[in-house]
Protein backbone atom coordinates (compact mmCIF):
# COMPACT_ATOMS: atom_id res chain seq x y z
CA UNK A 1 0.00 0.00 0.00
CA UNK A 2 2.86 2.39 0.76
CA UNK A 3 3.15 5.00 3.47
CA UNK A 4 0.88 7.56 1.77
CA UNK A 5 -1.79 4.94 1.14
CA UNK A 6 -1.57 3.90 4.79
CA UNK A 7 -1.94 7.50 5.97
CA UNK A 8 -4.88 8.05 3.64
CA UNK A 9 -6.50 4.89 5.03
CA UNK A 10 -6.37 6.32 8.53
CA UNK A 11 -8.52 9.26 7.45
CA UNK A 12 -10.87 7.47 5.04
CA UNK A 13 -11.63 4.51 7.29
CA UNK A 14 -15.30 3.73 7.84
CA UNK A 15 -17.19 0.80 9.30
CA UNK A 16 -19.25 -1.45 7.08
CA UNK A 17 -22.86 -1.20 8.23
CA UNK A 18 -25.83 -3.13 6.93
CA UNK A 19 -28.72 -0.90 5.91
CA UNK A 20 -32.06 -1.78 7.50
CA UNK A 21 -30.42 -4.28 9.86
CA UNK A 22 -32.64 -5.32 12.80
CA UNK A 23 -32.14 -3.16 15.89
CA UNK A 24 -29.86 -4.76 18.46
CA UNK A 25 -30.16 -4.79 22.22
CA UNK A 26 -27.19 -3.53 24.20
CA UNK A 27 -26.28 -7.11 25.10
CA UNK A 28 -26.42 -8.15 21.45
CA UNK A 29 -24.21 -5.21 20.52
CA UNK A 30 -21.74 -6.24 23.21
CA UNK A 31 -21.77 -9.81 21.94
CA UNK A 32 -21.26 -8.71 18.35
CA UNK A 33 -18.35 -6.53 19.51
CA UNK A 34 -16.47 -9.66 20.57
CA UNK A 35 -16.02 -10.38 16.87
CA UNK A 36 -15.33 -6.79 15.84
CA UNK A 37 -11.68 -7.45 14.93
CA UNK A 38 -12.83 -10.02 12.40
CA UNK A 39 -15.46 -7.60 11.12
CA UNK A 40 -12.89 -4.88 10.49
CA UNK A 41 -10.31 -7.23 8.98
CA UNK A 42 -12.80 -8.71 6.48
CA UNK A 43 -15.02 -5.60 6.19
CA UNK A 44 -18.06 -7.40 7.56
CA UNK A 45 -21.11 -5.51 8.87
CA UNK A 46 -20.41 -4.03 12.28
CA UNK A 47 -24.11 -3.84 13.12
CA UNK A 48 -25.50 -7.21 12.03
CA UNK A 49 -24.81 -10.89 12.58
CA UNK A 50 -24.03 -11.89 9.01
CA UNK A 51 -20.99 -12.33 6.81
CA UNK A 52 -23.15 -11.25 3.86
CA UNK A 53 -22.42 -14.60 2.21
CA UNK A 54 -24.83 -16.75 0.24
CA UNK A 55 -25.74 -20.09 1.83
CA UNK A 56 -23.49 -22.16 -0.45
CA UNK A 57 -20.42 -20.01 0.15
CA UNK A 58 -20.95 -19.83 3.92
CA UNK A 59 -21.40 -23.62 4.11
CA UNK A 60 -18.17 -24.14 2.16
CA UNK A 61 -16.22 -21.81 4.47
CA UNK A 62 -17.23 -23.61 7.67
CA UNK A 63 -16.98 -27.12 6.23
CA UNK A 64 -13.21 -27.00 5.79
CA UNK A 65 -11.76 -25.69 9.07
CA UNK A 66 -14.69 -26.60 11.30
CA UNK A 67 -16.18 -29.72 9.76
CA UNK A 68 -19.63 -28.15 10.10
CA UNK A 69 -22.13 -29.40 7.56
CA UNK A 70 -25.47 -29.13 9.36
CA UNK A 71 -27.17 -28.05 12.60
CA UNK A 72 -25.75 -30.89 14.69
CA UNK A 73 -22.15 -30.32 13.66
CA UNK A 74 -22.54 -26.54 14.08
CA UNK A 75 -23.66 -27.18 17.64
CA UNK A 76 -20.56 -29.32 18.09
CA UNK A 77 -18.41 -26.32 17.15
CA UNK A 78 -20.20 -24.21 19.75
CA UNK A 79 -19.64 -26.95 22.34
CA UNK A 80 -15.92 -27.01 21.56
CA UNK A 81 -15.41 -23.23 21.63
CA UNK A 82 -17.50 -22.62 24.75
CA UNK A 83 -16.27 -25.76 26.53
CA UNK A 84 -12.50 -25.67 26.04
CA UNK A 85 -11.30 -24.24 22.73
CA UNK A 86 -7.60 -23.47 22.47
CA UNK A 87 -7.59 -22.02 25.97
CA UNK A 88 -7.59 -25.56 27.39
CA UNK A 89 -4.27 -26.41 25.76
CA UNK A 90 -2.86 -22.98 26.59
CA UNK A 91 -3.62 -23.26 30.30
CA UNK A 92 -1.81 -26.59 30.51
CA UNK A 93 1.19 -25.22 28.62
CA UNK A 94 1.41 -21.73 30.09
CA UNK A 95 3.50 -22.55 33.22
CA UNK A 96 6.14 -24.18 31.04
CA UNK A 97 6.08 -21.37 28.48
CA UNK A 98 6.60 -18.90 31.31
CA UNK A 99 9.60 -20.85 32.57
CA UNK A 100 11.06 -21.05 29.08
CA UNK A 101 10.63 -17.30 28.66
CA UNK A 102 12.47 -16.62 31.91
CA UNK A 103 15.41 -18.90 31.08
CA UNK A 104 18.60 -16.91 30.52
CA UNK A 105 20.81 -19.71 29.26
CA UNK A 106 20.43 -22.10 26.36
CA UNK A 107 21.04 -25.04 28.69
CA UNK A 108 18.18 -23.91 30.96
CA UNK A 109 15.86 -23.57 28.00
CA UNK A 110 16.70 -27.09 26.81
CA UNK A 111 16.26 -28.57 30.28
CA UNK A 112 12.82 -26.97 30.75
CA UNK A 113 11.73 -28.13 27.32
CA UNK A 114 12.85 -31.69 28.05
CA UNK A 115 11.01 -31.72 31.38
CA UNK A 116 7.89 -30.31 29.76
CA UNK A 117 8.03 -33.01 27.10
CA UNK A 118 8.13 -35.66 29.83
CA UNK A 119 5.44 -34.15 32.08
CA UNK A 120 2.93 -32.76 29.61
CA UNK A 121 1.44 -36.04 28.28
CA UNK A 122 0.10 -36.95 31.72
CA UNK A 123 -1.07 -33.38 32.37
CA UNK A 124 -2.85 -33.42 29.02
CA UNK A 125 -4.66 -36.67 29.84
CA UNK A 126 -5.79 -35.29 33.19
CA UNK A 127 -7.45 -32.40 31.37
CA UNK A 128 -8.99 -34.56 28.68
CA UNK A 129 -6.59 -33.31 25.99
CA UNK A 130 -4.65 -35.18 23.33
CA UNK A 131 -0.99 -35.38 24.49
CA UNK A 132 0.26 -35.17 20.90
CA UNK A 133 -1.69 -31.94 20.36
CA UNK A 134 -0.24 -30.39 23.50
CA UNK A 135 3.32 -31.35 22.58
CA UNK A 136 2.84 -30.01 19.06
CA UNK A 137 1.85 -26.62 20.49
CA UNK A 138 4.84 -26.66 22.84
CA UNK A 139 7.24 -27.32 19.99
CA UNK A 140 5.52 -24.87 17.65
CA UNK A 141 5.67 -22.13 20.26
CA UNK A 142 9.37 -22.61 20.97
CA UNK A 143 10.16 -22.58 17.22
CA UNK A 144 8.22 -19.45 16.30
CA UNK A 145 7.78 -17.22 19.34
CA UNK A 146 11.00 -15.28 18.60
CA UNK A 147 9.40 -13.89 15.43
CA UNK A 148 5.95 -13.35 16.88
CA UNK A 149 6.42 -11.86 20.35
CA UNK A 150 7.59 -8.45 19.17
CA UNK A 151 4.19 -7.92 17.51
CA UNK A 152 2.06 -9.12 20.42
CA UNK A 153 0.22 -6.64 22.67
CA UNK A 154 0.89 -8.94 25.62
CA UNK A 155 3.33 -11.79 26.13
CA UNK A 156 1.76 -14.86 27.76
CA UNK A 157 -1.58 -13.33 28.81
CA UNK A 158 -3.31 -15.05 31.71
CA UNK A 159 -5.98 -16.34 29.34
CA UNK A 160 -6.73 -16.60 25.62
CA UNK A 161 -10.48 -16.87 26.16
CA UNK A 162 -10.84 -13.79 23.93
CA UNK A 163 -9.72 -15.91 20.98
CA UNK A 164 -12.35 -18.57 21.57
CA UNK A 165 -15.09 -16.03 22.35
CA UNK A 166 -14.41 -14.00 19.19
CA UNK A 167 -14.64 -17.14 17.09
CA UNK A 168 -18.08 -17.90 18.50
CA UNK A 169 -19.26 -14.67 16.87
CA UNK A 170 -17.44 -15.33 13.62
CA UNK A 171 -18.80 -18.86 13.15
CA UNK A 172 -22.27 -17.64 14.14
CA UNK A 173 -22.25 -15.26 11.19
CA UNK A 174 -21.47 -18.13 8.84
CA UNK A 175 -23.77 -20.68 10.48
CA UNK A 176 -26.65 -18.23 10.06
CA UNK A 177 -25.79 -17.46 6.45
CA UNK A 178 -25.49 -21.20 5.73
CA UNK A 179 -28.89 -21.84 7.30
CA UNK A 180 -27.50 -24.25 9.91
CA UNK A 181 -28.98 -22.43 12.91
CA UNK A 182 -31.64 -19.87 13.75
CA UNK A 183 -30.84 -16.38 15.08
CA UNK A 184 -32.11 -17.23 18.58
CA UNK A 185 -29.59 -20.04 18.93
CA UNK A 186 -26.75 -17.92 17.58
CA UNK A 187 -27.47 -15.09 20.02
CA UNK A 188 -27.70 -17.58 22.90
CA UNK A 189 -24.24 -18.94 22.06
CA UNK A 190 -22.86 -15.42 21.77
CA UNK A 191 -24.33 -14.53 25.17
CA UNK A 192 -22.38 -17.47 26.61
CA UNK A 193 -19.25 -16.19 24.85
CA UNK A 194 -19.74 -12.81 26.56
CA UNK A 195 -19.91 -14.55 29.93
CA UNK A 196 -16.78 -16.54 29.10
CA UNK A 197 -14.84 -13.45 28.02
CA UNK A 198 -15.91 -11.44 31.06
CA UNK A 199 -14.90 -14.25 33.42
CA UNK A 200 -11.38 -14.36 31.96
CA UNK A 201 -10.69 -10.75 30.96
CA UNK A 202 -11.20 -7.45 32.79
CA UNK A 203 -11.39 -5.01 29.85
CA UNK A 204 -11.57 -4.75 26.08
CA UNK A 205 -7.80 -4.23 26.02
CA UNK A 206 -7.23 -7.43 27.99
CA UNK A 207 -9.74 -9.24 25.80
CA UNK A 208 -7.78 -8.06 22.77
CA UNK A 209 -4.53 -9.37 24.24
CA UNK A 210 -6.16 -12.78 24.67
CA UNK A 211 -7.52 -12.74 21.14
CA UNK A 212 -4.28 -11.68 19.43
CA UNK A 213 -2.10 -14.09 21.39
CA UNK A 214 -4.67 -16.87 20.98
CA UNK A 215 -4.72 -16.42 17.22
CA UNK A 216 -0.91 -16.59 17.11
CA UNK A 217 -0.93 -19.60 19.45
CA UNK A 218 -3.40 -21.41 17.16
CA UNK A 219 -1.06 -20.90 14.21
CA UNK A 220 1.96 -21.99 16.24
CA UNK A 221 0.32 -25.38 16.68
CA UNK A 222 -0.05 -25.98 12.95
CA UNK A 223 2.25 -28.39 11.16
CA UNK A 224 5.14 -26.47 9.63
CA UNK A 225 4.28 -23.25 11.49
CA UNK A 226 6.09 -20.29 9.92
CA UNK A 227 7.14 -17.65 12.44
CA UNK A 228 7.45 -14.82 9.93
CA UNK A 229 4.06 -15.61 8.42
CA UNK A 230 2.46 -15.66 11.87
CA UNK A 231 4.09 -12.32 12.69
CA UNK A 232 2.57 -10.73 9.58
CA UNK A 233 -0.86 -12.09 10.51
CA UNK A 234 -0.51 -10.80 14.08
CA UNK A 235 0.43 -7.35 12.78
CA UNK A 236 -2.66 -7.25 10.55
CA UNK A 237 -5.07 -8.09 13.34
CA UNK A 238 -3.25 -5.89 15.83
CA UNK A 239 -3.63 -2.94 13.44
CA UNK A 240 -7.39 -3.47 13.30
CA UNK A 241 -7.71 -3.95 17.06
CA UNK A 242 -5.83 -0.72 17.69
CA UNK A 243 -8.60 1.07 15.80
CA UNK A 244 -11.14 -0.54 18.08
CA UNK A 245 -9.20 0.47 21.17
CA UNK A 246 -8.53 4.08 20.15
CA UNK A 247 -11.36 5.35 17.95
CA UNK A 248 -14.19 7.10 19.78
CA UNK A 249 -16.79 5.61 17.42
CA UNK A 250 -15.55 2.08 18.04
CA UNK A 251 -17.98 -0.41 19.61
CA UNK A 252 -15.29 -1.09 22.20
CA UNK A 253 -15.33 2.59 23.15
CA UNK A 254 -19.12 2.87 23.14
CA UNK A 255 -19.87 -0.29 25.10
CA UNK A 256 -18.75 -0.82 28.68
CA UNK A 257 -16.89 -4.06 29.19
C-alpha positions as CSV (number, residue, x, y, z in Angstrom):
1,X,0.0,0.0,0.0
2,X,2.9,2.4,0.8
3,X,3.1,5.0,3.5
4,X,0.9,7.6,1.8
5,X,-1.8,4.9,1.1
6,X,-1.6,3.9,4.8
7,X,-1.9,7.5,6.0
8,X,-4.9,8.0,3.6
9,X,-6.5,4.9,5.0
10,X,-6.4,6.3,8.5
11,X,-8.5,9.3,7.5
12,X,-10.9,7.5,5.0
13,X,-11.6,4.5,7.3
14,X,-15.3,3.7,7.8
15,X,-17.2,0.8,9.3
16,X,-19.3,-1.4,7.1
17,X,-22.9,-1.2,8.2
18,X,-25.8,-3.1,6.9
19,X,-28.7,-0.9,5.9
20,X,-32.1,-1.8,7.5
21,X,-30.4,-4.3,9.9
22,X,-32.6,-5.3,12.8
23,X,-32.1,-3.2,15.9
24,X,-29.9,-4.8,18.5
25,X,-30.2,-4.8,22.2
26,X,-27.2,-3.5,24.2
27,X,-26.3,-7.1,25.1
28,X,-26.4,-8.2,21.5
29,X,-24.2,-5.2,20.5
30,X,-21.7,-6.2,23.2
31,X,-21.8,-9.8,21.9
32,X,-21.3,-8.7,18.3
33,X,-18.4,-6.5,19.5
34,X,-16.5,-9.7,20.6
35,X,-16.0,-10.4,16.9
36,X,-15.3,-6.8,15.8
37,X,-11.7,-7.4,14.9
38,X,-12.8,-10.0,12.4
39,X,-15.5,-7.6,11.1
40,X,-12.9,-4.9,10.5
41,X,-10.3,-7.2,9.0
42,X,-12.8,-8.7,6.5
43,X,-15.0,-5.6,6.2
44,X,-18.1,-7.4,7.6
45,X,-21.1,-5.5,8.9
46,X,-20.4,-4.0,12.3
47,X,-24.1,-3.8,13.1
48,X,-25.5,-7.2,12.0
49,X,-24.8,-10.9,12.6
50,X,-24.0,-11.9,9.0
51,X,-21.0,-12.3,6.8
52,X,-23.2,-11.3,3.9
53,X,-22.4,-14.6,2.2
54,X,-24.8,-16.8,0.2
55,X,-25.7,-20.1,1.8
56,X,-23.5,-22.2,-0.4
57,X,-20.4,-20.0,0.2
58,X,-20.9,-19.8,3.9
59,X,-21.4,-23.6,4.1
60,X,-18.2,-24.1,2.2
61,X,-16.2,-21.8,4.5
62,X,-17.2,-23.6,7.7
63,X,-17.0,-27.1,6.2
64,X,-13.2,-27.0,5.8
65,X,-11.8,-25.7,9.1
66,X,-14.7,-26.6,11.3
67,X,-16.2,-29.7,9.8
68,X,-19.6,-28.2,10.1
69,X,-22.1,-29.4,7.6
70,X,-25.5,-29.1,9.4
71,X,-27.2,-28.1,12.6
72,X,-25.8,-30.9,14.7
73,X,-22.2,-30.3,13.7
74,X,-22.5,-26.5,14.1
75,X,-23.7,-27.2,17.6
76,X,-20.6,-29.3,18.1
77,X,-18.4,-26.3,17.1
78,X,-20.2,-24.2,19.7
79,X,-19.6,-26.9,22.3
80,X,-15.9,-27.0,21.6
81,X,-15.4,-23.2,21.6
82,X,-17.5,-22.6,24.7
83,X,-16.3,-25.8,26.5
84,X,-12.5,-25.7,26.0
85,X,-11.3,-24.2,22.7
86,X,-7.6,-23.5,22.5
87,X,-7.6,-22.0,26.0
88,X,-7.6,-25.6,27.4
89,X,-4.3,-26.4,25.8
90,X,-2.9,-23.0,26.6
91,X,-3.6,-23.3,30.3
92,X,-1.8,-26.6,30.5
93,X,1.2,-25.2,28.6
94,X,1.4,-21.7,30.1
95,X,3.5,-22.5,33.2
96,X,6.1,-24.2,31.0
97,X,6.1,-21.4,28.5
98,X,6.6,-18.9,31.3
99,X,9.6,-20.8,32.6
100,X,11.1,-21.0,29.1
101,X,10.6,-17.3,28.7
102,X,12.5,-16.6,31.9
103,X,15.4,-18.9,31.1
104,X,18.6,-16.9,30.5
105,X,20.8,-19.7,29.3
106,X,20.4,-22.1,26.4
107,X,21.0,-25.0,28.7
108,X,18.2,-23.9,31.0
109,X,15.9,-23.6,28.0
110,X,16.7,-27.1,26.8
111,X,16.3,-28.6,30.3
112,X,12.8,-27.0,30.8
113,X,11.7,-28.1,27.3
114,X,12.8,-31.7,28.0
115,X,11.0,-31.7,31.4
116,X,7.9,-30.3,29.8
117,X,8.0,-33.0,27.1
118,X,8.1,-35.7,29.8
119,X,5.4,-34.2,32.1
120,X,2.9,-32.8,29.6
121,X,1.4,-36.0,28.3
122,X,0.1,-37.0,31.7
123,X,-1.1,-33.4,32.4
124,X,-2.8,-33.4,29.0
125,X,-4.7,-36.7,29.8
126,X,-5.8,-35.3,33.2
127,X,-7.4,-32.4,31.4
128,X,-9.0,-34.6,28.7
129,X,-6.6,-33.3,26.0
130,X,-4.6,-35.2,23.3
131,X,-1.0,-35.4,24.5
132,X,0.3,-35.2,20.9
133,X,-1.7,-31.9,20.4
134,X,-0.2,-30.4,23.5
135,X,3.3,-31.3,22.6
136,X,2.8,-30.0,19.1
137,X,1.9,-26.6,20.5
138,X,4.8,-26.7,22.8
139,X,7.2,-27.3,20.0
140,X,5.5,-24.9,17.7
141,X,5.7,-22.1,20.3
142,X,9.4,-22.6,21.0
143,X,10.2,-22.6,17.2
144,X,8.2,-19.5,16.3
145,X,7.8,-17.2,19.3
146,X,11.0,-15.3,18.6
147,X,9.4,-13.9,15.4
148,X,5.9,-13.3,16.9
149,X,6.4,-11.9,20.3
150,X,7.6,-8.4,19.2
151,X,4.2,-7.9,17.5
152,X,2.1,-9.1,20.4
153,X,0.2,-6.6,22.7
154,X,0.9,-8.9,25.6
155,X,3.3,-11.8,26.1
156,X,1.8,-14.9,27.8
157,X,-1.6,-13.3,28.8
158,X,-3.3,-15.0,31.7
159,X,-6.0,-16.3,29.3
160,X,-6.7,-16.6,25.6
161,X,-10.5,-16.9,26.2
162,X,-10.8,-13.8,23.9
163,X,-9.7,-15.9,21.0
164,X,-12.4,-18.6,21.6
165,X,-15.1,-16.0,22.3
166,X,-14.4,-14.0,19.2
167,X,-14.6,-17.1,17.1
168,X,-18.1,-17.9,18.5
169,X,-19.3,-14.7,16.9
170,X,-17.4,-15.3,13.6
171,X,-18.8,-18.9,13.1
172,X,-22.3,-17.6,14.1
173,X,-22.3,-15.3,11.2
174,X,-21.5,-18.1,8.8
175,X,-23.8,-20.7,10.5
176,X,-26.6,-18.2,10.1
177,X,-25.8,-17.5,6.5
178,X,-25.5,-21.2,5.7
179,X,-28.9,-21.8,7.3
180,X,-27.5,-24.3,9.9
181,X,-29.0,-22.4,12.9
182,X,-31.6,-19.9,13.7
183,X,-30.8,-16.4,15.1
184,X,-32.1,-17.2,18.6
185,X,-29.6,-20.0,18.9
186,X,-26.7,-17.9,17.6
187,X,-27.5,-15.1,20.0
188,X,-27.7,-17.6,22.9
189,X,-24.2,-18.9,22.1
190,X,-22.9,-15.4,21.8
191,X,-24.3,-14.5,25.2
192,X,-22.4,-17.5,26.6
193,X,-19.3,-16.2,24.8
194,X,-19.7,-12.8,26.6
195,X,-19.9,-14.5,29.9
196,X,-16.8,-16.5,29.1
197,X,-14.8,-13.5,28.0
198,X,-15.9,-11.4,31.1
199,X,-14.9,-14.2,33.4
200,X,-11.4,-14.4,32.0
201,X,-10.7,-10.7,31.0
202,X,-11.2,-7.5,32.8
203,X,-11.4,-5.0,29.9
204,X,-11.6,-4.7,26.1
205,X,-7.8,-4.2,26.0
206,X,-7.2,-7.4,28.0
207,X,-9.7,-9.2,25.8
208,X,-7.8,-8.1,22.8
209,X,-4.5,-9.4,24.2
210,X,-6.2,-12.8,24.7
211,X,-7.5,-12.7,21.1
212,X,-4.3,-11.7,19.4
213,X,-2.1,-14.1,21.4
214,X,-4.7,-16.9,21.0
215,X,-4.7,-16.4,17.2
216,X,-0.9,-16.6,17.1
217,X,-0.9,-19.6,19.5
218,X,-3.4,-21.4,17.2
219,X,-1.1,-20.9,14.2
220,X,2.0,-22.0,16.2
221,X,0.3,-25.4,16.7
222,X,0.0,-26.0,12.9
223,X,2.3,-28.4,11.2
224,X,5.1,-26.5,9.6
225,X,4.3,-23.3,11.5
226,X,6.1,-20.3,9.9
227,X,7.1,-17.6,12.4
228,X,7.5,-14.8,9.9
229,X,4.1,-15.6,8.4
230,X,2.5,-15.7,11.9
231,X,4.1,-12.3,12.7
232,X,2.6,-10.7,9.6
233,X,-0.9,-12.1,10.5
234,X,-0.5,-10.8,14.1
235,X,0.4,-7.4,12.8
236,X,-2.7,-7.3,10.5
237,X,-5.1,-8.1,13.3
238,X,-3.2,-5.9,15.8
239,X,-3.6,-2.9,13.4
240,X,-7.4,-3.5,13.3
241,X,-7.7,-4.0,17.1
242,X,-5.8,-0.7,17.7
243,X,-8.6,1.1,15.8
244,X,-11.1,-0.5,18.1
245,X,-9.2,0.5,21.2
246,X,-8.5,4.1,20.2
247,X,-11.4,5.4,17.9
248,X,-14.2,7.1,19.8
249,X,-16.8,5.6,17.4
250,X,-15.6,2.1,18.0
251,X,-18.0,-0.4,19.6
252,X,-15.3,-1.1,22.2
253,X,-15.3,2.6,23.2
254,X,-19.1,2.9,23.1
255,X,-19.9,-0.3,25.1
256,X,-18.7,-0.8,28.7
257,X,-16.9,-4.1,29.2
